[in-house]
Amino acid sequence: MDGFNYRRRQSSVVDIKGMPLGGDNPIRIQSMTSTSTLDTDASVAQCKRIFDAGADLVRLTAQGVREAENIGVIRARLHADGYCKPLAADIHFNPKAAFAAAETADKVRINPGNFVDAARTFKKLEYTDEEYQREIEKIREKLIPFLDICRKNHTAVRLGVNHGSLSDRIMSRYGDTPAGMVESVMEYLRICREVDFRDIVISIKASNTVIMVETVRRLVEAMDEAGMRFPLHLGVTEAGDGEDGRIKSAVGIGALLAEGIGDTIRVSLSEEPELEIPVARKLVDYITSREGHSPISGTFAKGYNHTAPERRATAACGIIGGKNQPVVVSTLDKQELSECDPKPDFLPGDFRHIEADASQSPEEVAASLPAGTVIILSSQHKNPTGEMQAFIHRLTDCGCQAPVIAKMRYGDNDPEDVQIKAGADFGTLLINRLIDGILLEAPNIPVRPDAVRFAFGILQAARTRMVKTEFISCPSCGRTMFNLQETVKEIKAATSHLKGLKIGIMGCIVNGPGEMADADYGYVGAAAGKVSLYKGKECVERNIPQEEALEHLVALIKAHGDWHDKH
C-alpha cells in the first residue's frame, strides 16, 4: 500500500435505496436515534433534526419485531414530509427482528457476534473442528434466508462487529483479538459471496483506538486477499462526550481516513445525536481536502509493520524518547503557562533540539545532528502527516535514532475545530508509533492554554499516556435504560480526579460488558431504572436502583483501594 499519499481506497458501490455508498461517492455521514422506536412522533422529530444537521443516513434500534415494523411507519411519515434519505435498523440478538426490518428499512445492521451465536458470557468454550463447522452451518441456515428477503426488497446490509460483542465461539478460537474480530465478519462475508449478495457495508469497531485501527487494517488485508472490496463504515465505540469524545473519535477515525480507508462514518458521542453530525462533517472535510496533493515519495522503514506497528526505536534524550512516554511541549508564555492544567512537560528551551521541516532531506538533517539532540518536526504540505511520516521512515532507515516531536499549528478560532484536526493529525503519528512527543499551537482559540489540555487528551486517546480518568461511555440509543447524558456528567463530577482509572458507562447490556472489558469499573443499564456494577468483566452488583448506583460505584472503587479524595 502507499503509506504517505492520500488516496481513497477503491471499494465497491452499495445502493441504499437510491443513495450510493462507496466507490467514488462522498464519504457518507450518519447517526442514530436515542428515542424509543415505538414512539413514532419522537423518532420522526429526531430523525428530522439529524437530517437537518446534514446526515446522509439515520439508524434506529429494533429490539424486536414491533420496533422493526414501526421503522416502516416512521419511514413513511418522513417521506410524506419530504425527508427521503435512508433509514437503517439496528439489530442485536434477534434474527426475527432482522427479518422484519428487511421489509421496512433501507438498510439493516446485524452483529455477527450475536445474530446466531448466543450472548457473550466470557466463558471459555472448547470446540472440535467438527463442532465449530456445525456452528458455521447454523449461521448459513439463518443468514441465507435473511439475505434472500433483503435481495427481494433491495435492502442493504451492514455487518457490524464490535469488540465488545464477540461471541464466546470466536473467543474460544481467537481470543479477544483483532484477528477474532476480522474472522467474525469474514465468516459472514464468505456466505454472502457464496449466494452472490453484494449490497454489504462492514463496520468493525472498538472503544480502544489502537485496536480499532489495527483491526480495520487487518480486515482490509483479509478482504484484499479474498478479492473483496466492500465499503467500510468507521467509528470509535463508546467515545464519550464533550472534548474527550471529539478527540478520541478524531484520533481513531482520522488515522484511517488519512490512509484512504472509510466510506461512511459515525462519530459516537454521549450527546444529542444531531450534535454528532457537524463533528463528523468537519473531520471528513479536513481529511478529504488533501485530495490531489503534490506527491510524497517514500517507503516504510525496513522491518516496520504498518498493520500493528511497534514504537520507533530512539535514543533517549533525558526523558524524551527511548522507552519514555510521549511528552507535551508548549510555546506558551509564562502567564499562559500558569493557567495550564495539566502543565506541559517542556518548553522548547528546556532541551537540546533542532527544528526541521519534513520537506528537507532526512539524510542531511541526520548528518548534521549533534548527539543527544531532539528533532522538532513540522510540515507545510497539504498532507502534513503524510510528509512527516515519509521523513521519519527515511530518517530511521539512515540509522538516525534521534527522538522526534511533531509540531502542528492550527489557525482556527473554534476549539472544536482544533480538537478534531489535531486529534486526526497527531493521532495518526501516535497510532503509527512514530513520534516521541507533540507540540500543538493554537494561537487563535479563546483560551490559548487549552491547547496543552488538548495535547494531553490526544496522547490518552491514542493510548500512549494516561493523564486523567478515562470514561468509556456509549452514545444514547433506544436501548438505553437511563438518562445517559446526565449520568455521565454525574459520574464524571464524582470520579474525574482518579487519574489513570478507566470507568465504563453503558446504557444497556448489548455491548456494555464487552466494550468496557478493559475498564477498571463499569456502570451498566440492566433494566428500566436499574443499574449493574462491574469490576473488570465481573458483575459484582445487580439491579441497583439508579438513584443509589453512583453511591454504590464510589463504594466499590473505595473497596478495591482505587479511591483518593480530591486535592
Sequence and secondary structure as in RCSB ss.txt:
>XXXX:A:sequence
MDGFNYRRRQSSVVDIKGMPLGGDNPIRIQSMTSTSTLDTDASVAQCKRIFDAGADLVRLTAQGVREAENIGVIR
ARLHADGYCKPLAADIHFNPKAAFAAAETADKVRINPGNFVDAARTFKKLEYTDEEYQREIEKIREKLIPFLDIC
RKNHTAVRLGVNHGSLSDRIMSRYGDTPAGMVESVMEYLRICREVDFRDIVISIKASNTVIMVETVRRLVEAMDE
AGMRFPLHLGVTEAGDGEDGRIKSAVGIGALLAEGIGDTIRVSLSEEPELEIPVARKLVDYITSREGHSPISGTF
AKGYNHTAPERRATAACGIIGGKNQPVVVSTLDKQELSECDPKPDFLPGDFRHIEADASQSPEEVAASLPAGTVI
ILSSQHKNPTGEMQAFIHRLTDCGCQAPVIAKMRYGDNDPEDVQIKAGADFGTLLINRLIDGILLEAPNIPVRPD
AVRFAFGILQAARTRMVKTEFISCPSCGRTMFNLQETVKEIKAATSHLKGLKIGIMGCIVNGPGEMADADYGYVG
AAAGKVSLYKGKECVERNIPQEEALEHLVALIKAHGDWHDKH
>XXXX:A:secstr
  SSS        EEETTEEESTTS  EEEEE  S TT HHHHHHHHHHHHHTT SEEEEE SSHHHHHHHHHHH
HHHHHTT  S EEEE SS HHHHHHHTTTSSEEEE TTTSSS           HHHHHHHHHHHHHHHHHHHHHH
HHHT EEEEEEEGGG  HHHHHHH SSHHHHHHHHHHHHHHHHHTT   EEEEEEBSSHHHHHHHHHHHHHHHHH
HT    EEE BTTB SHHHHHHHHHHHHHHHHTTT  SEE    SS GGGHHHHHHHHHHHHHTTTT        
 TT  SSS        BTTBSTTS  EEE    HHHHHT SS  SB GGGS EEEEETTS HHHHHHT  TT EE
EEE  SSSHHHHHHHHHHHHHHTT    EEEEEE   SSHHHHHHHHHHHHHHHHHTT  SEEEEE TTSSSTTH
HHHHHHHHHHHTTS   S EEEE    TT  S HHHHHHHHHHHHTTSTT EEEEESSTTTHHHHTTTSSEEEEE
EETTEEEEEETTEEEEEEEEHHHHHHHHHHHHHHTT      
